[in-house]
Amino acid sequence: MSRVGRCIDNRPMEAFWDTLKSKMYYLRKFSTFEDLEQAIDGYIKFYNTKRLQKKLKGMAPIDYRRHTLVA
């Protein structure tokens, strides 16, 4: 289990939040918490289902997981 305040212990999650902040959060203003919550939810769905990643053979994470389960 990761220790509190140790980004080295949880590098993938830290990288995800860094990407979310730089690609979505810092580019917009949110008037309510609900707007922010909805934007984060939408970005997570985009990140997992639509965002193509070179290191995953040009597939979105969900497609890559399905591909590896079939193989």
PDB file of N, CA, C and O in Angstrom:
ATOM      1  N   MET A   1       0.842  -1.176   0.000  1.00  0.00           N
ATOM      2  CA  MET A   1       0.000   0.000   0.000  1.00  0.00           C
ATOM      3  C   MET A   1       0.887   1.240   0.000  1.00  0.00           C
ATOM      4  O   MET A   1       1.935   1.260   0.646  1.00  0.00           O
ATOM      5  N   SER A   2       0.476   2.243  -0.706  1.00  0.00           N
ATOM      6  CA  SER A   2       1.258   3.467  -0.825  1.00  0.00           C
ATOM      7  C   SER A   2       1.274   4.244   0.481  1.00  0.00           C
ATOM      8  O   SER A   2       0.307   4.254   1.242  1.00  0.00           O
ATOM      9  N   ARG A   3       2.401   4.892   0.710  1.00  0.00           N
ATOM     10  CA  ARG A   3       2.518   5.766   1.868  1.00  0.00           C
ATOM     11  C   ARG A   3       2.025   7.156   1.499  1.00  0.00           C
ATOM     12  O   ARG A   3       2.149   7.581   0.350  1.00  0.00           O
ATOM     13  N   VAL A   4       1.477   7.847   2.452  1.00  0.00           N
ATOM     14  CA  VAL A   4       0.962   9.196   2.230  1.00  0.00           C
ATOM     15  C   VAL A   4       2.103  10.122   1.834  1.00  0.00           C
ATOM     16  O   VAL A   4       3.168  10.114   2.451  1.00  0.00           O
ATOM     17  N   GLY A   5       1.866  10.926   0.792  1.00  0.00           N
ATOM     18  CA  GLY A   5       2.853  11.917   0.376  1.00  0.00           C
ATOM     19  C   GLY A   5       4.037  11.355  -0.387  1.00  0.00           C
ATOM     20  O   GLY A   5       5.036  12.052  -0.564  1.00  0.00           O
ATOM     21  N   ARG A   6       3.952  10.127  -0.836  1.00  0.00           N
ATOM     22  CA  ARG A   6       5.059   9.505  -1.561  1.00  0.00           C
ATOM     23  C   ARG A   6       4.636   9.245  -2.995  1.00  0.00           C
ATOM     24  O   ARG A   6       4.122   8.171  -3.309  1.00  0.00           O
ATOM     25  N   CYS A   7       4.853  10.232  -3.877  1.00  0.00           N
ATOM     26  CA  CYS A   7       4.422  10.079  -5.268  1.00  0.00           C
ATOM     27  C   CYS A   7       5.149   8.942  -5.975  1.00  0.00           C
ATOM     28  O   CYS A   7       4.626   8.381  -6.938  1.00  0.00           O
ATOM     29  N   ILE A   8       6.338   8.597  -5.514  1.00  0.00           N
ATOM     30  CA  ILE A   8       7.086   7.497  -6.129  1.00  0.00           C
ATOM     31  C   ILE A   8       6.330   6.182  -5.947  1.00  0.00           C
ATOM     32  O   ILE A   8       6.378   5.310  -6.815  1.00  0.00           O
ATOM     33  N   ASP A   9       5.634   6.040  -4.823  1.00  0.00           N
ATOM     34  CA  ASP A   9       4.874   4.823  -4.547  1.00  0.00           C
ATOM     35  C   ASP A   9       3.669   4.672  -5.462  1.00  0.00           C
ATOM     36  O   ASP A   9       3.188   3.559  -5.677  1.00  0.00           O
ATOM     37  N   ASN A  10       3.179   5.779  -6.000  1.00  0.00           N
ATOM     38  CA  ASN A  10       1.947   5.731  -6.776  1.00  0.00           C
ATOM     39  C   ASN A  10       2.106   6.527  -8.069  1.00  0.00           C
ATOM     40  O   ASN A  10       1.270   7.375  -8.380  1.00  0.00           O
ATOM     41  N   ARG A  11       3.144   6.267  -8.806  1.00  0.00           N
ATOM     42  CA  ARG A  11       3.477   7.026 -10.009  1.00  0.00           C
ATOM     43  C   ARG A  11       2.368   7.052 -11.059  1.00  0.00           C
ATOM     44  O   ARG A  11       2.098   8.124 -11.600  1.00  0.00           O
ATOM     45  N   PRO A  12       1.713   5.943 -11.378  1.00  0.00           N
ATOM     46  CA  PRO A  12       0.666   5.999 -12.403  1.00  0.00           C
ATOM     47  C   PRO A  12      -0.487   6.940 -12.033  1.00  0.00           C
ATOM     48  O   PRO A  12      -0.975   7.688 -12.880  1.00  0.00           O
ATOM     49  N   MET A  13      -0.915   6.901 -10.781  1.00  0.00           N
ATOM     50  CA  MET A  13      -2.017   7.773 -10.365  1.00  0.00           C
ATOM     51  C   MET A  13      -1.581   9.231 -10.337  1.00  0.00           C
ATOM     52  O   MET A  13      -2.343  10.112 -10.736  1.00  0.00           O
ATOM     53  N   GLU A  14      -0.382   9.492  -9.877  1.00  0.00           N
ATOM     54  CA  GLU A  14       0.137  10.862  -9.875  1.00  0.00           C
ATOM     55  C   GLU A  14       0.235  11.392 -11.303  1.00  0.00           C
ATOM     56  O   GLU A  14      -0.082  12.556 -11.552  1.00  0.00           O
ATOM     57  N   ALA A  15       0.663  10.566 -12.229  1.00  0.00           N
ATOM     58  CA  ALA A  15       0.767  10.981 -13.634  1.00  0.00           C
ATOM     59  C   ALA A  15      -0.614  11.281 -14.206  1.00  0.00           C
ATOM     60  O   ALA A  15      -0.781  12.242 -14.957  1.00  0.00           O
ATOM     61  N   PHE A  16      -1.605  10.462 -13.853  1.00  0.00           N
ATOM     62  CA  PHE A  16      -2.964  10.707 -14.331  1.00  0.00           C
ATOM     63  C   PHE A  16      -3.480  12.054 -13.837  1.00  0.00           C
ATOM     64  O   PHE A  16      -3.999  12.842 -14.627  1.00  0.00           O
ATOM     65  N   TRP A  17      -3.345  12.330 -12.538  1.00  0.00           N
ATOM     66  CA  TRP A  17      -3.853  13.603 -12.001  1.00  0.00           C
ATOM     67  C   TRP A  17      -3.102  14.786 -12.591  1.00  0.00           C
ATOM     68  O   TRP A  17      -3.696  15.844 -12.805  1.00  0.00           O
ATOM     69  N   ASP A  18      -1.821  14.633 -12.856  1.00  0.00           N
ATOM     70  CA  ASP A  18      -1.059  15.702 -13.506  1.00  0.00           C
ATOM     71  C   ASP A  18      -1.609  15.974 -14.903  1.00  0.00           C
ATOM     72  O   ASP A  18      -1.765  17.129 -15.300  1.00  0.00           O
ATOM     73  N   THR A  19      -1.899  14.916 -15.639  1.00  0.00           N
ATOM     74  CA  THR A  19      -2.476  15.062 -16.979  1.00  0.00           C
ATOM     75  C   THR A  19      -3.856  15.700 -16.903  1.00  0.00           C
ATOM     76  O   THR A  19      -4.161  16.604 -17.680  1.00  0.00           O
ATOM     77  N   LEU A  20      -4.684  15.246 -15.988  1.00  0.00           N
ATOM     78  CA  LEU A  20      -6.027  15.806 -15.838  1.00  0.00           C
ATOM     79  C   LEU A  20      -5.958  17.300 -15.539  1.00  0.00           C
ATOM     80  O   LEU A  20      -6.697  18.086 -16.132  1.00  0.00           O
ATOM     81  N   LYS A  21      -5.086  17.691 -14.634  1.00  0.00           N
ATOM     82  CA  LYS A  21      -4.992  19.109 -14.280  1.00  0.00           C
ATOM     83  C   LYS A  21      -4.499  19.950 -15.446  1.00  0.00           C
ATOM     84  O   LYS A  21      -5.026  21.034 -15.696  1.00  0.00           O
ATOM     85  N   SER A  22      -3.492  19.462 -16.159  1.00  0.00           N
ATOM     86  CA  SER A  22      -2.934  20.278 -17.243  1.00  0.00           C
ATOM     87  C   SER A  22      -3.808  20.289 -18.491  1.00  0.00           C
ATOM     88  O   SER A  22      -3.815  21.287 -19.212  1.00  0.00           O
ATOM     89  N   LYS A  23      -4.536  19.229 -18.769  1.00  0.00           N
ATOM     90  CA  LYS A  23      -5.350  19.140 -19.988  1.00  0.00           C
ATOM     91  C   LYS A  23      -6.793  19.602 -19.794  1.00  0.00           C
ATOM     92  O   LYS A  23      -7.464  19.953 -20.765  1.00  0.00           O
ATOM     93  N   MET A  24      -7.279  19.606 -18.540  1.00  0.00           N
ATOM     94  CA  MET A  24      -8.681  19.963 -18.326  1.00  0.00           C
ATOM     95  C   MET A  24      -8.851  21.050 -17.267  1.00  0.00           C
ATOM     96  O   MET A  24      -9.444  22.090 -17.552  1.00  0.00           O
ATOM     97  N   TYR A  25      -8.355  20.839 -16.080  1.00  0.00           N
ATOM     98  CA  TYR A  25      -8.645  21.717 -14.950  1.00  0.00           C
ATOM     99  C   TYR A  25      -8.116  23.136 -15.135  1.00  0.00           C
ATOM    100  O   TYR A  25      -8.860  24.098 -14.947  1.00  0.00           O
ATOM    101  N   TYR A  26      -6.853  23.280 -15.498  1.00  0.00           N
ATOM    102  CA  TYR A  26      -6.259  24.613 -15.616  1.00  0.00           C
ATOM    103  C   TYR A  26      -6.776  25.393 -16.820  1.00  0.00           C
ATOM    104  O   TYR A  26      -6.572  26.605 -16.891  1.00  0.00           O
ATOM    105  N   LEU A  27      -7.427  24.745 -17.753  1.00  0.00           N
ATOM    106  CA  LEU A  27      -7.910  25.406 -18.960  1.00  0.00           C
ATOM    107  C   LEU A  27      -9.320  25.978 -18.809  1.00  0.00           C
ATOM    108  O   LEU A  27      -9.800  26.669 -19.708  1.00  0.00           O
ATOM    109  N   ARG A  28      -9.983  25.704 -17.701  1.00  0.00           N
ATOM    110  CA  ARG A  28     -11.376  26.121 -17.539  1.00  0.00           C
ATOM    111  C   ARG A  28     -11.609  26.762 -16.179  1.00  0.00           C
ATOM    112  O   ARG A  28     -10.815  26.604 -15.252  1.00  0.00           O
ATOM    113  N   LYS A  29     -12.709  27.483 -16.084  1.00  0.00           N
ATOM    114  CA  LYS A  29     -13.185  28.033 -14.811  1.00  0.00           C
ATOM    115  C   LYS A  29     -14.465  27.284 -14.447  1.00  0.00           C
ATOM    116  O   LYS A  29     -15.298  27.020 -15.315  1.00  0.00           O
ATOM    117  N   PHE A  30     -14.621  26.952 -13.202  1.00  0.00           N
ATOM    118  CA  PHE A  30     -15.792  26.221 -12.740  1.00  0.00           C
ATOM    119  C   PHE A  30     -16.541  27.069 -11.723  1.00  0.00           C
ATOM    120  O   PHE A  30     -15.965  27.517 -10.731  1.00  0.00           O
ATOM    121  N   SER A  31     -17.823  27.284 -11.974  1.00  0.00           N
ATOM    122  CA  SER A  31     -18.609  28.142 -11.088  1.00  0.00           C
ATOM    123  C   SER A  31     -19.173  27.378  -9.892  1.00  0.00           C
ATOM    124  O   SER A  31     -19.445  27.971  -8.848  1.00  0.00           O
ATOM    125  N   THR A  32     -19.349  26.074 -10.039  1.00  0.00           N
ATOM    126  CA  THR A  32     -19.870  25.272  -8.925  1.00  0.00           C
ATOM    127  C   THR A  32     -19.067  23.982  -8.794  1.00  0.00           C
ATOM    128  O   THR A  32     -18.378  23.553  -9.719  1.00  0.00           O
ATOM    129  N   PHE A  33     -19.180  23.390  -7.628  1.00  0.00           N
ATOM    130  CA  PHE A  33     -18.529  22.108  -7.391  1.00  0.00           C
ATOM    131  C   PHE A  33     -19.088  21.046  -8.329  1.00  0.00           C
ATOM    132  O   PHE A  33     -18.353  20.182  -8.807  1.00  0.00           O
ATOM    133  N   GLU A  34     -20.386  21.113  -8.590  1.00  0.00           N
ATOM    134  CA  GLU A  34     -21.031  20.138  -9.476  1.00  0.00           C
ATOM    135  C   GLU A  34     -20.473  20.227 -10.894  1.00  0.00           C
ATOM    136  O   GLU A  34     -20.299  19.203 -11.556  1.00  0.00           O
ATOM    137  N   ASP A  35     -20.190  21.441 -11.365  1.00  0.00           N
ATOM    138  CA  ASP A  35     -19.576  21.611 -12.687  1.00  0.00           C
ATOM    139  C   ASP A  35     -18.200  20.959 -12.731  1.00  0.00           C
ATOM    140  O   ASP A  35     -17.851  20.286 -13.701  1.00  0.00           O
ATOM    141  N   LEU A  36     -17.424  21.165 -11.673  1.00  0.00           N
ATOM    142  CA  LEU A  36     -16.096  20.558 -11.588  1.00  0.00           C
ATOM    143  C   LEU A  36     -16.207  19.040 -11.540  1.00  0.00           C
ATOM    144  O   LEU A  36     -15.473  18.335 -12.233  1.00  0.00           O
ATOM    145  N   GLU A  37     -17.116  18.546 -10.731  1.00  0.00           N
ATOM    146  CA  GLU A  37     -17.310  17.099 -10.603  1.00  0.00           C
ATOM    147  C   GLU A  37     -17.700  16.474 -11.944  1.00  0.00           C
ATOM    148  O   GLU A  37     -17.195  15.414 -12.315  1.00  0.00           O
ATOM    149  N   GLN A  38     -18.588  17.129 -12.652  1.00  0.00           N
ATOM    150  CA  GLN A  38     -19.035  16.641 -13.958  1.00  0.00           C
ATOM    151  C   GLN A  38     -17.884  16.658 -14.970  1.00  0.00           C
ATOM    152  O   GLN A  38     -17.751  15.735 -15.773  1.00  0.00           O
ATOM    153  N   ALA A  39     -17.059  17.700 -14.932  1.00  0.00           N
ATOM    154  CA  ALA A  39     -15.923  17.795 -15.846  1.00  0.00           C
ATOM    155  C   ALA A  39     -14.890  16.707 -15.556  1.00  0.00           C
ATOM    156  O   ALA A  39     -14.338  16.114 -16.484  1.00  0.00           O
ATOM    157  N   ILE A  40     -14.628  16.442 -14.283  1.00  0.00           N
ATOM    158  CA  ILE A  40     -13.677  15.385 -13.916  1.00  0.00           C
ATOM    159  C   ILE A  40     -14.203  14.028 -14.367  1.00  0.00           C
ATOM    160  O   ILE A  40     -13.455  13.226 -14.926  1.00  0.00           O
ATOM    161  N   ASP A  41     -15.475  13.772 -14.128  1.00  0.00           N
ATOM    162  CA  ASP A  41     -16.087  12.509 -14.554  1.00  0.00           C
ATOM    163  C   ASP A  41     -15.984  12.343 -16.071  1.00  0.00           C
ATOM    164  O   ASP A  41     -15.643  11.266 -16.561  1.00  0.00           O
ATOM    165  N   GLY A  42     -16.276  13.401 -16.801  1.00  0.00           N
ATOM    166  CA  GLY A  42     -16.182  13.355 -18.262  1.00  0.00           C
ATOM    167  C   GLY A  42     -14.764  13.115 -18.741  1.00  0.00           C
ATOM    168  O   GLY A  42     -14.552  12.373 -19.700  1.00  0.00           O
ATOM    169  N   TYR A  43     -13.777  13.741 -18.078  1.00  0.00           N
ATOM    170  CA  TYR A  43     -12.388  13.551 -18.485  1.00  0.00           C
ATOM    171  C   TYR A  43     -11.927  12.119 -18.201  1.00  0.00           C
ATOM    172  O   TYR A  43     -11.203  11.529 -19.004  1.00  0.00           O
ATOM    173  N   ILE A  44     -12.339  11.569 -17.077  1.00  0.00           N
ATOM    174  CA  ILE A  44     -11.970  10.186 -16.760  1.00  0.00           C
ATOM    175  C   ILE A  44     -12.536   9.235 -17.815  1.00  0.00           C
ATOM    176  O   ILE A  44     -11.849   8.316 -18.259  1.00  0.00           O
ATOM    177  N   LYS A  45     -13.779   9.457 -18.210  1.00  0.00           N
ATOM    178  CA  LYS A  45     -14.372   8.624 -19.268  1.00  0.00           C
ATOM    179  C   LYS A  45     -13.614   8.791 -20.581  1.00  0.00           C
ATOM    180  O   LYS A  45     -13.335   7.805 -21.264  1.00  0.00           O
ATOM    181  N   PHE A  46     -13.278  10.028 -20.938  1.00  0.00           N
ATOM    182  CA  PHE A  46     -12.492  10.283 -22.145  1.00  0.00           C
ATOM    183  C   PHE A  46     -11.133   9.589 -22.057  1.00  0.00           C
ATOM    184  O   PHE A  46     -10.713   8.928 -23.007  1.00  0.00           O
ATOM    185  N   TYR A  47     -10.453   9.732 -20.936  1.00  0.00           N
ATOM    186  CA  TYR A  47      -9.111   9.178 -20.746  1.00  0.00           C
ATOM    187  C   TYR A  47      -9.110   7.658 -20.926  1.00  0.00           C
ATOM    188  O   TYR A  47      -8.183   7.098 -21.509  1.00  0.00           O
ATOM    189  N   ASN A  48     -10.137   7.008 -20.429  1.00  0.00           N
ATOM    190  CA  ASN A  48     -10.188   5.545 -20.488  1.00  0.00           C
ATOM    191  C   ASN A  48     -10.761   4.979 -21.776  1.00  0.00           C
ATOM    192  O   ASN A  48     -10.454   3.841 -22.131  1.00  0.00           O
ATOM    193  N   THR A  49     -11.589   5.744 -22.490  1.00  0.00           N
ATOM    194  CA  THR A  49     -12.282   5.168 -23.640  1.00  0.00           C
ATOM    195  C   THR A  49     -11.918   5.777 -24.989  1.00  0.00           C
ATOM    196  O   THR A  49     -12.091   5.120 -26.016  1.00  0.00           O
ATOM    197  N   LYS A  50     -11.428   6.991 -25.019  1.00  0.00           N
ATOM    198  CA  LYS A  50     -11.188   7.673 -26.298  1.00  0.00           C
ATOM    199  C   LYS A  50      -9.730   8.065 -26.540  1.00  0.00           C
ATOM    200  O   LYS A  50      -9.297   8.134 -27.690  1.00  0.00           O
ATOM    201  N   ARG A  51      -8.978   8.321 -25.488  1.00  0.00           N
ATOM    202  CA  ARG A  51      -7.620   8.850 -25.608  1.00  0.00           C
ATOM    203  C   ARG A  51      -6.664   7.749 -26.065  1.00  0.00           C
ATOM    204  O   ARG A  51      -6.387   6.803 -25.328  1.00  0.00           O
ATOM    205  N   LEU A  52      -6.171   7.888 -27.283  1.00  0.00           N
ATOM    206  CA  LEU A  52      -5.244   6.897 -27.835  1.00  0.00           C
ATOM    207  C   LEU A  52      -3.856   7.120 -27.253  1.00  0.00           C
ATOM    208  O   LEU A  52      -3.408   8.258 -27.115  1.00  0.00           O
ATOM    209  N   GLN A  53      -3.175   6.024 -26.911  1.00  0.00           N
ATOM    210  CA  GLN A  53      -1.861   6.118 -26.294  1.00  0.00           C
ATOM    211  C   GLN A  53      -0.856   5.289 -27.079  1.00  0.00           C
ATOM    212  O   GLN A  53      -1.074   4.109 -27.352  1.00  0.00           O
ATOM    213  N   LYS A  54       0.226   5.921 -27.429  1.00  0.00           N
ATOM    214  CA  LYS A  54       1.264   5.273 -28.227  1.00  0.00           C
ATOM    215  C   LYS A  54       1.807   4.021 -27.533  1.00  0.00           C
ATOM    216  O   LYS A  54       2.031   2.995 -28.176  1.00  0.00           O
ATOM    217  N   LYS A  55       2.016   4.111 -26.222  1.00  0.00           N
ATOM    218  CA  LYS A  55       2.583   2.966 -25.500  1.00  0.00           C
ATOM    219  C   LYS A  55       1.614   1.788 -25.388  1.00  0.00           C
ATOM    220  O   LYS A  55       2.011   0.690 -24.999  1.00  0.00           O
ATOM    221  N   LEU A  56       0.345   2.018 -25.727  1.00  0.00           N
ATOM    222  CA  LEU A  56      -0.652   0.942 -25.730  1.00  0.00           C
ATOM    223  C   LEU A  56      -1.001   0.533 -27.154  1.00  0.00           C
ATOM    224  O   LEU A  56      -2.142   0.172 -27.442  1.00  0.00           O
ATOM    225  N   LYS A  57      -0.021   0.590 -28.038  1.00  0.00           N
ATOM    226  CA  LYS A  57      -0.171   0.202 -29.447  1.00  0.00           C
ATOM    227  C   LYS A  57      -1.233   1.034 -30.161  1.00  0.00           C
ATOM    228  O   LYS A  57      -1.950   0.530 -31.025  1.00  0.00           O
ATOM    229  N   GLY A  58      -1.327   2.306 -29.795  1.00  0.00           N
ATOM    230  CA  GLY A  58      -2.268   3.213 -30.446  1.00  0.00           C
ATOM    231  C   GLY A  58      -3.719   3.000 -30.056  1.00  0.00           C
ATOM    232  O   GLY A  58      -4.625   3.460 -30.751  1.00  0.00           O
ATOM    233  N   MET A  59      -3.944   2.308 -28.951  1.00  0.00           N
ATOM    234  CA  MET A  59      -5.310   2.033 -28.495  1.00  0.00           C
ATOM    235  C   MET A  59      -5.631   2.854 -27.252  1.00  0.00           C
ATOM    236  O   MET A  59      -4.736   3.327 -26.551  1.00  0.00           O
ATOM    237  N   ALA A  60      -6.915   3.012 -26.997  1.00  0.00           N
ATOM    238  CA  ALA A  60      -7.369   3.598 -25.737  1.00  0.00           C
ATOM    239  C   ALA A  60      -7.194   2.538 -24.647  1.00  0.00           C
ATOM    240  O   ALA A  60      -7.204   1.345 -24.954  1.00  0.00           O
ATOM    241  N   PRO A  61      -7.034   2.942 -23.382  1.00  0.00           N
ATOM    242  CA  PRO A  61      -6.824   1.962 -22.313  1.00  0.00           C
ATOM    243  C   PRO A  61      -7.875   0.851 -22.258  1.00  0.00           C
ATOM    244  O   PRO A  61      -7.522  -0.312 -22.061  1.00  0.00           O
ATOM    245  N   ILE A  62      -9.134   1.178 -22.424  1.00  0.00           N
ATOM    246  CA  ILE A  62     -10.188   0.150 -22.361  1.00  0.00           C
ATOM    247  C   ILE A  62     -10.045  -0.854 -23.503  1.00  0.00           C
ATOM    248  O   ILE A  62     -10.250  -2.052 -23.309  1.00  0.00           O
ATOM    249  N   ASP A  63      -9.693  -0.368 -24.690  1.00  0.00           N
ATOM    250  CA  ASP A  63      -9.498  -1.263 -25.833  1.00  0.00           C
ATOM    251  C   ASP A  63      -8.273  -2.149 -25.631  1.00  0.00           C
ATOM    252  O   ASP A  63      -8.291  -3.326 -25.990  1.00  0.00           O
ATOM    253  N   TYR A  64      -7.217  -1.589 -25.061  1.00  0.00           N
ATOM    254  CA  TYR A  64      -6.002  -2.364 -24.812  1.00  0.00           C
ATOM    255  C   TYR A  64      -6.273  -3.472 -23.792  1.00  0.00           C
ATOM    256  O   TYR A  64      -5.795  -4.595 -23.954  1.00  0.00           O
ATOM    257  N   ARG A  65      -7.034  -3.162 -22.749  1.00  0.00           N
ATOM    258  CA  ARG A  65      -7.384  -4.188 -21.758  1.00  0.00           C
ATOM    259  C   ARG A  65      -8.161  -5.325 -22.406  1.00  0.00           C
ATOM    260  O   ARG A  65      -7.893  -6.498 -22.149  1.00  0.00           O
ATOM    261  N   ARG A  66      -9.124  -4.969 -23.245  1.00  0.00           N
ATOM    262  CA  ARG A  66      -9.906  -6.004 -23.943  1.00  0.00           C
ATOM    263  C   ARG A  66      -9.009  -6.834 -24.856  1.00  0.00           C
ATOM    264  O   ARG A  66      -9.150  -8.054 -24.934  1.00  0.00           O
ATOM    265  N   HIS A  67      -8.090  -6.168 -25.542  1.00  0.00           N
ATOM    266  CA  HIS A  67      -7.163  -6.838 -26.452  1.00  0.00           C
ATOM    267  C   HIS A  67      -6.290  -7.843 -25.691  1.00  0.00           C
ATOM    268  O   HIS A  67      -6.087  -8.963 -26.158  1.00  0.00           O
ATOM    269  N   THR A  68      -5.780  -7.451 -24.536  1.00  0.00           N
ATOM    270  CA  THR A  68      -4.907  -8.349 -23.777  1.00  0.00           C
ATOM    271  C   THR A  68      -5.685  -9.503 -23.149  1.00  0.00           C
ATOM    272  O   THR A  68      -5.131 -10.587 -22.962  1.00  0.00           O
ATOM    273  N   LEU A  69      -6.952  -9.289 -22.824  1.00  0.00           N
ATOM    274  CA  LEU A  69      -7.753 -10.377 -22.259  1.00  0.00           C
ATOM    275  C   LEU A  69      -8.077 -11.438 -23.298  1.00  0.00           C
ATOM    276  O   LEU A  69      -8.190 -12.617 -22.962  1.00  0.00           O
ATOM    277  N   VAL A  70      -8.227 -11.038 -24.547  1.00  0.00           N
ATOM    278  CA  VAL A  70      -8.535 -11.975 -25.629  1.00  0.00           C
ATOM    279  C   VAL A  70      -7.302 -12.791 -25.997  1.00  0.00           C
ATOM    280  O   VAL A  70      -7.411 -13.973 -26.323  1.00  0.00           O
ATOM    281  N   ALA A  71      -6.137 -12.165 -25.945  1.00  0.00           N
ATOM    282  CA  ALA A  71      -4.895 -12.828 -26.364  1.00  0.00           C
ATOM    283  C   ALA A  71      -4.474 -13.938 -25.442  1.00  0.00           C
ATOM    284  O   ALA A  71      -3.449 -14.579 -25.676  1.00  0.00           O
TER     285      ALA A  71
END
